[in-house]
Amino acid sequence: MFSDAPAEAVIEARDLAKHYVLYPSPAHRLIHAILPGRVYPKFEALKDVSFTVRRGETVGIIGQNGAGKSTLLQLITGTVTPTAGVAEVKGRVAALLELGAGFEPDFTGRENILLNGTILGLTPGQVRERMQSIIDFSELAEFIDRPVRTYSSGMFMRLAFSVAAHVDADVLIIDEALAVGDARFSQKCLRFLRDFRRRGSILFVSHDLGAVTGLCDRAIWLDRGVVRGQGAAIEVCERYVASLFERPESAVASVAGGAEADAAMSNDALVLLDDAAPPPESAPGVTTCSPFNAAASSFGVGGAAIVDAGLFDPISGGRMQRVVEGQDVELKVKARADAEVLKPIIGFYIKDRLGQLLLGDNTFWDGAPQPTIAAGGQGIARFRFRWPALQRGAYTLTVAIADGSMAHHVQRHWMHDAVIFEVLSTSARLALVGLRLNKVTFEIAL
């Protein structure tokens, strides 16, 4: 028998409020302690905030700077005492709040793992047992015995996240922790978070609405300390974005008046885009391509392995280190068969920094033959298309070889982040991703 009862609440906030007294000077703080009857102005950081996070839920908190998001997390983690209301949390909590919080600058990374792990509820013995795993996850082995005051912000995030990922938490509380660091490690963290959602709950604060809609089930919108909305993540984020463009009627009238004045100044048409004129050489968006990372994170049952991937010039065949929008490229994936692969499927995905799948394809086509790769042979898949317009930022290439059909197959080798693409300039003013394949080939190389 299945139950429709909601999952257990792991975070429950009821009428939470936090007020700060505004003293004209430190002396007035002392005077107020002696004479508590004196009245001072107050700043209401949070007012009557109530919500519930249930087991297995991921809830995002959004709002502009000063909305009270970080204050709310501090109340939930117990680092700040509420003026009114109650915040209850069940189970072990791992919190990533201010960057470097809970770290001693003069301690080494290794010493801070021990310190931070015990703060998060592990015994010293448990931290030592997991020490190497934490260091491996952080990828900071080269720097782990140096003082953390020498670390960059990205290294801080790696160390803090790695500790939090190993404390067997029931609830993860994250405040913009993924805003620093490289795209590859951010995606590694996001893969961990997606796996964590199967067994725990996440409270996630971010200004990145793409991260909230991509990761969260629900969202809570804070505005000047008050909850203005909560519900499905996409719906709340859409309402929040709409609010950013709200203007009082006086402002609209002022803008309209200015437009009329500008129109009166000139009868000439304003040309915003003229396709008749050839674009300058600097106009196309530029993307750089990293070398293939043979040591990238991967999984699979074995029997075959990806040995190379990247963008290649379809005419010269040379590997491309940079590409511009609209340029013909050939995305090539080469796999080695360590055992016979009867029905190989080679494919790729290009993902944004949040790990969202933007575009991709593979060599499986209904009715088309799947030539067997003999043990010791190679399979080479080529996908030819025009490089799309992408927003500025980092993107990663995921590649894989499977054996079987789309419906039934085994994953021989799946490789995350095999190549990093960095979009330096773009013509994409809004979300724009387009991919039109004009040629796909597959061959067996012995």
C-alpha positions in Angstrom: 0.0 0.0 0.0 1.3 3.4 -0.9 0.8 6.5 1.2 0.1 10.0 -0.1 1.2 11.6 3.2 3.8 14.3 2.7 7.4 13.6 3.6 8.7 14.5 7.1 9.6 18.2 7.6 13.3 18.6 8.2 13.3 22.4 8.3 10.4 24.4 9.7 10.4 28.1 10.2 7.4 29.7 12.0 7.0 33.5 12.1 10.7 34.1 12.1 11.8 37.7 12.7 15.1 39.4 13.2 15.5 43.0 14.2 18.7 45.0 14.7 18.9 48.0 17.0 20.6 51.0 15.3 22.8 52.7 17.8 24.3 56.1 17.0 27.6 55.1 18.5 29.1 52.1 20.5 28.6 54.1 23.7 24.8 54.0 23.1 24.9 50.2 23.1 26.3 50.3 26.6 23.8 52.9 27.7 21.0 50.7 26.3 22.3 47.8 28.3 22.1 49.9 31.5 18.9 51.7 30.6 16.9 49.2 28.5 13.8 51.5 28.5 15.4 53.9 26.1 14.0 53.6 22.5 16.3 53.4 19.5 15.4 52.9 15.8 15.4 49.3 14.5 16.1 47.7 11.3 13.8 44.7 10.5 16.0 42.3 8.5 13.2 39.6 8.6 9.5 39.8 9.4 7.1 36.9 10.0 8.9 34.4 7.7 7.3 30.9 7.6 8.0 27.9 5.4 8.7 24.2 5.5 11.4 22.1 3.8 10.5 18.4 3.6 12.9 15.4 3.3 14.2 15.0 -0.2 13.2 18.6 -1.2 15.6 21.2 -2.7 14.4 24.7 -2.0 15.9 27.8 -3.4 15.8 31.3 -1.7 16.0 34.2 -4.1 15.8 38.0 -3.7 17.9 41.1 -4.3 20.8 42.1 -2.0 19.5 43.1 1.4 16.4 41.0 1.1 17.4 39.0 4.2 18.5 35.7 2.5 21.8 35.3 4.4 20.1 36.4 7.7 17.5 33.7 7.2 20.2 31.0 6.8 22.0 32.2 9.9 18.8 31.9 11.9 18.2 28.3 10.6 21.8 27.2 11.3 21.7 28.8 14.8 24.6 31.2 14.3 22.1 34.1 14.9 19.3 34.2 17.5 15.9 35.2 16.2 14.1 38.2 17.7 10.8 36.3 17.4 9.6 33.0 15.9 11.1 29.5 15.8 13.4 27.7 13.4 13.5 23.9 13.8 15.9 21.6 12.0 15.9 17.8 12.2 19.1 15.8 11.6 22.7 16.8 10.9 23.2 20.1 9.0 26.2 21.0 6.8 26.2 24.6 6.0 28.3 26.6 3.4 27.7 30.2 4.3 30.2 33.0 4.0 33.3 31.9 2.1 35.9 30.7 4.5 33.5 30.7 7.5 34.7 28.1 10.1 38.3 28.1 8.7 41.3 29.3 10.6 43.5 31.3 8.1 46.8 30.3 9.7 46.0 26.6 9.8 46.8 24.4 6.9 44.1 22.9 4.6 44.6 19.6 6.4 44.2 21.1 9.8 41.1 23.0 8.7 39.5 19.8 7.4 39.9 18.4 10.9 38.6 21.7 12.5 35.7 22.1 10.1 34.7 18.4 10.1 34.4 18.4 13.9 32.4 21.7 13.8 30.0 19.9 11.4 29.5 17.0 13.8 32.1 14.3 13.0 34.5 12.9 15.6 38.2 13.5 15.1 38.6 9.8 14.3 35.9 10.0 11.6 37.5 13.0 10.0 40.9 11.2 9.9 39.3 8.2 8.2 37.8 10.4 5.5 40.7 12.8 5.2 42.1 11.3 2.0 38.7 11.1 0.4 38.1 14.8 1.2 41.5 15.8 -0.2 40.9 13.8 -3.4 37.4 15.4 -3.9 38.9 18.9 -3.4 41.7 18.2 -5.8 44.0 20.3 -3.5 46.6 17.7 -2.6 49.4 20.0 -3.8 48.3 22.8 -1.5 46.7 20.8 1.4 49.6 21.4 3.8 49.8 25.2 3.2 48.0 27.8 5.3 44.6 28.5 3.9 45.3 32.3 3.9 47.3 31.6 0.8 44.2 30.0 -0.9 42.2 31.7 -3.6 38.4 32.1 -3.2 38.0 29.1 -5.6 40.3 26.9 -3.4 38.4 28.0 -0.3 35.1 26.8 -1.9 36.7 23.5 -3.0 37.9 22.8 0.5 34.6 23.8 2.3 32.4 21.9 -0.2 34.6 18.8 0.0 34.3 18.7 3.8 30.5 19.3 3.7 30.2 16.5 1.1 31.7 14.0 3.6 29.9 14.6 6.9 26.8 12.4 6.2 24.5 15.4 6.5 20.7 15.2 6.4 20.4 18.8 5.3 22.8 20.9 3.1 22.5 24.7 3.4 24.4 26.6 0.7 24.8 30.3 0.3 26.2 31.2 -3.1 29.0 28.6 -2.6 29.0 27.7 -6.3 29.5 31.2 -7.5 33.3 30.8 -7.4 35.6 28.3 -8.8 36.0 26.8 -12.3 33.2 25.3 -14.4 34.5 21.8 -14.1 34.6 21.7 -10.3 31.2 23.5 -10.1 29.7 20.8 -12.2 31.4 18.2 -10.0 29.6 19.8 -7.0 26.3 19.9 -8.9 26.6 16.2 -9.7 27.1 15.6 -6.0 24.1 17.8 -5.1 21.8 16.0 -7.6 22.9 12.7 -6.0 22.4 14.1 -2.5 18.8 15.0 -3.3 18.0 11.3 -3.3 18.7 11.0 0.4 18.7 14.5 1.9 17.3 18.0 1.6 19.0 21.2 0.3 18.3 24.8 1.1 20.0 26.9 -1.6 20.5 30.6 -1.8 21.6 32.1 -5.1 21.3 35.1 -7.4 21.6 32.7 -10.3 18.0 32.0 -11.3 19.2 29.4 -13.8 20.8 27.4 -10.9 17.6 27.7 -8.9 15.3 26.6 -11.6 17.7 23.8 -12.7 18.3 22.5 -9.2 15.4 23.3 -7.0 11.9 21.9 -6.6 10.5 25.0 -4.9 11.6 28.6 -4.3 11.0 31.2 -1.7 11.2 34.9 -2.7 12.3 37.3 -0.1 11.8 41.1 -0.5 13.0 43.4 2.2 12.7 40.7 4.9 9.2 39.6 3.9 8.2 36.5 1.9 6.6 37.8 -1.3 6.1 34.3 -2.8 6.8 30.7 -2.6 5.9 27.7 -4.7 7.2 25.9 -7.8 10.8 27.2 -8.6 10.0 28.2 -12.2 6.9 30.1 -11.3 8.4 32.0 -8.4 11.5 32.9 -10.4 9.3 34.2 -13.3 7.4 36.4 -10.8 10.6 37.7 -9.3 12.1 38.6 -12.7 8.8 40.4 -13.6 9.1 42.4 -10.4 12.5 43.7 -11.4 10.9 45.4 -14.4 8.0 47.0 -12.5 8.0 50.8 -12.7 5.7 53.4 -11.2 3.5 55.2 -13.7 5.5 58.4 -13.2 8.7 56.7 -14.3 6.9 55.3 -17.4 5.6 58.7 -18.2 9.1 60.1 -17.9 10.6 57.5 -20.2 7.8 58.2 -22.7 8.4 61.9 -22.6 12.1 61.4 -23.2 11.4 59.2 -26.2 9.1 61.8 -27.7 11.8 64.5 -27.2 14.4 62.3 -28.9 12.0 61.7 -31.8 11.4 65.4 -32.2 15.2 66.0 -32.4 15.6 63.9 -35.6 13.5 62.5 -38.4 16.2 60.0 -39.4 15.6 56.3 -38.9 17.7 54.7 -36.2 19.6 51.7 -37.6 20.2 49.0 -35.0 21.2 46.2 -37.3 22.1 46.2 -41.0 22.7 42.8 -42.5 23.6 44.4 -45.8 26.9 45.6 -44.4 29.6 43.0 -43.9 30.4 42.5 -40.2 33.9 43.4 -39.0 36.3 40.6 -38.2 35.9 41.2 -34.5 32.1 40.7 -34.6 31.7 36.9 -34.4 31.6 35.4 -30.9 34.9 33.8 -29.9 35.1 30.5 -28.0 38.3 28.9 -26.8 38.7 25.1 -26.6 40.9 23.4 -24.0 42.9 20.2 -24.8 41.3 16.8 -24.2 41.5 15.9 -20.5 42.3 12.2 -20.4 42.1 12.2 -16.6 38.5 13.6 -16.5 36.0 12.1 -14.1 34.3 9.1 -15.7 32.4 5.9 -15.1 31.3 2.8 -17.0 31.5 -1.0 -17.0 34.7 -1.0 -19.1 35.5 -2.8 -22.3 36.0 0.4 -24.2 37.4 3.9 -23.4 37.2 7.4 -24.8 40.8 8.3 -25.8 40.2 11.6 -27.5 37.6 14.3 -28.2 37.5 17.9 -29.3 36.7 20.3 -32.2 38.5 19.8 -35.5 38.6 21.8 -38.7 36.5 19.9 -41.2 38.8 20.8 -44.1 42.3 20.6 -42.7 41.6 18.1 -40.0 43.5 20.0 -37.4 42.4 20.4 -33.8 40.8 23.8 -33.1 41.9 25.9 -30.2 39.3 28.6 -30.9 36.1 28.8 -32.9 33.8 31.6 -33.9 30.0 31.6 -34.2 28.7 30.1 -37.4 32.0 28.4 -38.2 31.8 24.9 -39.5 33.3 22.5 -37.0 33.7 18.7 -36.7 33.3 17.4 -33.2 35.3 14.2 -33.2 35.1 11.5 -30.5 37.6 8.6 -30.6 37.1 5.4 -28.6 39.3 2.4 -28.1 37.8 -1.1 -27.7 39.6 -3.2 -25.1 37.0 -6.0 -25.8 34.6 -6.5 -28.7 31.9 -3.9 -28.8 29.0 -5.4 -30.7 26.7 -2.4 -31.2 28.7 0.8 -30.4 27.0 4.1 -29.8 29.2 7.1 -29.4 27.7 10.4 -28.4 28.3 13.8 -26.8 26.6 16.5 -24.7 27.6 20.2 -24.3 26.6 21.5 -20.9 26.6 24.9 -19.3 28.3 25.6 -16.0 25.2 24.4 -14.1 25.5 21.0 -15.7 22.3 21.5 -17.8 22.3 19.7 -21.1 22.2 22.3 -23.9 22.8 20.2 -27.0 24.1 16.9 -28.2 23.7 13.8 -30.3 25.0 10.3 -30.9 25.6 7.8 -33.7 22.4 5.7 -33.1 20.0 6.1 -36.0 16.9 3.9 -36.5 17.5 1.4 -39.2 21.2 2.3 -39.7 23.8 -0.3 -39.2 26.1 -0.4 -36.1 29.4 -1.8 -37.2 31.1 -3.9 -34.5 34.5 -2.7 -33.1 36.8 -5.6 -32.7 39.0 -5.9 -29.6 42.0 -3.6 -30.1 40.2 -1.5 -32.7 38.9 2.1 -32.5 35.6 3.7 -33.3 35.7 7.3 -34.5 32.5 9.4 -34.5 32.4 12.7 -36.3 29.6 15.3 -35.9 29.8 18.2 -38.3 27.8 21.4 -37.6 28.0 25.1 -37.3 29.1 26.4 -33.9 26.1 28.0 -32.2 25.8 31.4 -30.5 26.2 30.8 -26.7 26.1 33.1 -23.8 29.4 34.2 -22.3 30.8 31.7 -19.8 32.2 28.2 -19.5 30.8 25.1 -21.1 31.9 21.5 -20.9 31.9 18.5 -23.3 30.7 15.2 -22.0 31.4 12.1 -24.2 30.5 8.5 -24.0 30.5 5.1 -25.7 27.8 2.6 -25.1 27.0 -0.9 -26.5 23.4 -1.8 -27.6 20.4 0.3 -28.6 18.9 3.5 -27.3 16.4 1.5 -25.3 18.7 -1.2 -24.0 22.4 -0.6 -23.7 25.4 -0.8 -21.3 27.5 2.2 -20.7 31.1 1.3 -21.5 32.7 4.7 -20.7 31.1 8.0 -19.8 33.5 10.9 -19.4 32.5 14.2 -17.8 34.2 17.5 -18.7 36.5 16.0 -21.4 36.9 19.5 -22.9 36.2 23.0 -21.5 34.8 25.7 -23.9 35.1 29.3 -22.8 32.9 31.7 -24.6 34.8 35.0 -24.6 32.4 37.1 -26.8 29.0 36.5 -28.2 26.2 37.9 -30.3 23.7 36.1 -28.1 21.8 38.9 -26.3 19.2 36.4 -24.9 19.3 32.7 -24.3 20.2 31.3 -27.7 21.5 27.9 -28.5 21.1 26.4 -31.9 22.6 23.2 -33.4 22.0 21.9 -36.9 23.9 18.8 -37.9 24.7 18.7 -41.6 26.8 15.5 -41.5 27.4 12.6 -39.1 29.8 9.8 -39.9 31.1 6.7 -38.0 34.0 4.5 -38.9 36.0 1.6 -37.6 39.8 2.2 -37.4 42.1 -0.8 -36.9 
